[in-house]
Amino acid sequence: MSSSATAPPAPSRLPRIVAASLIGTTIEWYDFFLYGSAAALVFNKLFFPDSDPLVGTLLSFLTYAVGFAARPLGALVFGHYGDRLGRKKLLVLSLLLMGGATFAIGLLPTHATVGAAAPVLLTVLRLVQGFALGGEWGGAVLLVSEHGDARRRGFWASWPQTGAPAGQLLATGVLSLLTAVLSDSAFGSWGWRIPFLLSGVLVIVGLWIRLSVDESPVFQQALAQAEARSSAPGASSEKLPLVSVLRHHWRDVLIAMGARMAENISYYVITAFILVYATTSAGVSKQTALNAVLIASAVHFAVIPAWGALSDRIGRRPVYLLGAAGVGLWMFPFFALTDTGGFGNLVLAVTVGLVLHGAMYAPQAAFFSEMFATRMRYSGASIGAQFASVAAGAPAPLIATALLSEYDSSTPITLYVIGASVLTLIAVGVAKETRHRDLARVDSAVETESAGTRTADAPIA
């Protein structure tokens, strides 16, 4: 590989590339989190009205979890074509799918209008959302990682990660505004549809920015070399990206899955389940709970690039391990502060939780990108991240709500998050540090491994 493959882009280009990834991930997470907030606040009444309130919430969170079940399929499909065709094309498709499904949810008839067909339609659209998000994350972080300056990759790659709190901030902010200006009856009747319909406008803006950026130069060079190898006399056909991932990077996939346990579970307990816990067990109003998440999400957005920059200085693993240990230790104070019912304590509980979560989430983009070779990087990073979401983020609000219903206590939920933290500490603890790896030269390592002379996991300066 020539050094040009990893040279940083022109200063005027990199901010635009970061902006394209950030705006897209913000919109996609807005759509995804909007559903989670609505599931906690109104979907139990609109789509499952015949159930006990807490059981209705469980059913609502079940449709929420369905979106996570579709994410591995999205990771497989988008990862395959993203490694074959490029990052940019698939990112445009994921944005269209997510935005279209979210807009359609805003038009859905409720149970009162069409009966059992309403939750079925809701579930189908949630599946489309999950499929799109399963392909979005890998492409967005890779587009920045493969363009960016290797010395500051953790910082630059952390910006697409801020799309999660930005989307949460936007979704919670819109819902908070609507619940503040509308009566409960008006919001339950038609007001809840507004934020879903707003997604259509956001997608147009996102497409305009995302279509204007260039494909990753690292990917383009890897593709050209792969085509040259395949056209050589006697050359064998190139293996599918998934096959290559399972052959060369199976250990990295398992590490990525383990690394996501504490990060994913803690996030959805802190931002989605807390809306249920605070309003049902702590006696906090919907508006107060939403405002607390809103403030904490703003802080979360601000600290992620700082954590990413720190990972460039001391490594991905130390920052990640700090976040995993911290979020597990914070769970007892988290619920104790929430139980007081005070707004300031609730803000403190959620904010500290999200700051600690950011220590895992910020270096994750660069960490996962650096594990895999270019021609299998979209597949490897996406599979590792999204398969974990089925066991982690998908059932987290559902398990937390069920534990609350069964034990009427936050202690089992705290132990649940602590258990996830232990898994992540083990996974990241056995991983190799990756911050010095050259993304272009990882391919050479994999090719040499095929000849039996070097492993893909060997650190490359």
SULGIGI-V60502 format. One record per residue. N is the residue number from 1. NEAR is the number of other C-alpha atoms within 12 Angstrom. Layout:
# SULGIGI-V60502
((N,NEAR) (N,NEAR))
This chain:
# SULGIGI-V60502
((1,24) (2,16) (3,15) (4,19) (5,28) (6,31) (7,25) (8,27) (9,28) (10,13) (11,14) (12,12) (13,21) (14,29) (15,25) (16,27) (17,38) (18,40) (19,35) (20,38) (21,48) (22,41) (23,39) (24,52) (25,48) (26,42) (27,52) (28,56) (29,43) (30,45) (31,52) (32,54) (33,48) (34,50) (35,48) (36,46) (37,46) (38,45) (39,38) (40,45) (41,42) (42,38) (43,43) (44,35) (45,32) (46,37) (47,38) (48,32) (49,25) (50,18) (51,17) (52,15) (53,24) (54,34) (55,25) (56,29) (57,42) (58,36) (59,36) (60,42) (61,44) (62,36) (63,40) (64,44) (65,36) (66,36) (67,40) (68,43) (69,34) (70,34) (71,42) (72,39) (73,31) (74,42) (75,43) (76,37) (77,35) (78,44) (79,49) (80,35) (81,30) (82,45) (83,46) (84,31) (85,26) (86,38) (87,47) (88,41) (89,30) (90,39) (91,45) (92,39) (93,34) (94,44) (95,51) (96,36) (97,36) (98,47) (99,44) (100,31) (101,37) (102,44) (103,35) (104,29) (105,40) (106,31) (107,25) (108,31) (109,24) (110,30) (111,23) (112,18) (113,15) (114,16) (115,18) (116,19) (117,18) (118,27) (119,35) (120,25) (121,25) (122,40) (123,35) (124,25) (125,34) (126,42) (127,34) (128,40) (129,47) (130,46) (131,39) (132,49) (133,54) (134,49) (135,53) (136,56) (137,55) (138,54) (139,59) (140,55) (141,51) (142,57) (143,53) (144,49) (145,56) (146,52) (147,44) (148,39) (149,31) (150,33) (151,30) (152,33) (153,49) (154,50) (155,39) (156,45) (157,51) (158,52) (159,52) (160,48) (161,52) (162,49) (163,43) (164,46) (165,48) (166,39) (167,39) (168,46) (169,37) (170,38) (171,42) (172,46) (173,32) (174,35) (175,41) (176,33) (177,25) (178,27) (179,31) (180,21) (181,15) (182,20) (183,16) (184,20) (185,16) (186,17) (187,27) (188,24) (189,22) (190,24) (191,28) (192,38) (193,31) (194,30) (195,40) (196,38) (197,27) (198,30) (199,40) (200,30) (201,20) (202,33) (203,37) (204,21) (205,24) (206,32) (207,33) (208,20) (209,26) (210,36) (211,27) (212,20) (213,31) (214,27) (215,34) (216,40) (217,33) (218,40) (219,39) (220,30) (221,27) (222,34) (223,28) (224,21) (225,23) (226,26) (227,18) (228,16) (229,17) (230,16) (231,14) (232,13) (233,9) (234,8) (235,13) (236,13) (237,14) (238,23) (239,20) (240,22) (241,34) (242,34) (243,19) (244,30) (245,35) (246,23) (247,23) (248,34) (249,35) (250,25) (251,25) (252,38) (253,38) (254,31) (255,34) (256,48) (257,39) (258,39) (259,49) (260,48) (261,47) (262,53) (263,51) (264,43) (265,47) (266,52) (267,48) (268,45) (269,46) (270,51) (271,47) (272,46) (273,47) (274,49) (275,41) (276,44) (277,40) (278,44) (279,25) (280,27) (281,25) (282,28) (283,22) (284,27) (285,27) (286,32) (287,30) (288,32) (289,43) (290,44) (291,37) (292,40) (293,48) (294,37) (295,34) (296,39) (297,40) (298,30) (299,30) (300,41) (301,37) (302,28) (303,33) (304,42) (305,36) (306,31) (307,44) (308,42) (309,29) (310,31) (311,41) (312,34) (313,22) (314,23) (315,34) (316,44) (317,41) (318,30) (319,38) (320,47) (321,39) (322,36) (323,42) (324,47) (325,34) (326,33) (327,47) (328,39) (329,28) (330,32) (331,40) (332,25) (333,24) (334,38) (335,35) (336,25) (337,27) (338,37) (339,26) (340,21) (341,27) (342,21) (343,28) (344,22) (345,26) (346,40) (347,35) (348,29) (349,37) (350,46) (351,36) (352,35) (353,45) (354,49) (355,40) (356,39) (357,54) (358,48) (359,45) (360,53) (361,54) (362,49) (363,54) (364,59) (365,52) (366,55) (367,48) (368,56) (369,50) (370,47) (371,52) (372,53) (373,44) (374,52) (375,49) (376,53) (377,55) (378,55) (379,51) (380,51) (381,56) (382,52) (383,47) (384,47) (385,50) (386,48) (387,38) (388,38) (389,41) (390,31) (391,29) (392,38) (393,44) (394,38) (395,36) (396,41) (397,44) (398,38) (399,33) (400,40) (401,40) (402,29) (403,25) (404,29) (405,24) (406,16) (407,14) (408,18) (409,23) (410,34) (411,21) (412,23) (413,37) (414,32) (415,26) (416,33) (417,43) (418,29) (419,27) (420,37) (421,41) (422,29) (423,31) (424,40) (425,35) (426,26) (427,28) (428,42) (429,25) (430,19) (431,32) (432,27) (433,31) (434,38) (435,39) (436,29) (437,37) (438,39) (439,52) (440,40) (441,35) (442,38) (443,38) (444,29) (445,31) (446,33) (447,26) (448,18) (449,21) (450,16) (451,12) (452,12) (453,13) (454,19) (455,25) (456,38) (457,28) (458,29) (459,23) (460,25) (461,17))
